[in-house]
Amino acid sequence: RTIRALDWDASGTRIATASFDGTTAIWLARVLSAKTFGLYLFFFAWYLVCEKGEEWECVSTLEGHENEVKSVAWNPAGAMLATCGRDKTVWIWEMQPDHEFECVSVLQGHSQ
């Protein structure tokens, strides 16, 4: 999956990535780092590898947009995530226990 955009949460321990395949991935840091340089597949799980060898594990994949997700943004508290897609919708996601996310609203009405 090609990544179009990403956003760090306020704590710096999670990243949300927006993808051209219509999904949003949530990445959790095993060891915190501020700069990443690679993405690889290991035992069927996606990981980001950081500059000093730290790992980020993909802990959740959010689906719902009809096509590419163009942008993602965490709220300041890190409990909510907004995604917007080429389908002209904005999805509001609420974080649940165990890195699960529930869509609490789909905003429509954009014409472009």
Summary of the structure (lengths in Angstrom):
residues: 112
radius of gyration: 13.7
end to end distance: 24.5
largest distance: 43.9
contacts: 317
relative contact order: 0.21
helix: 3%
strand: 59%
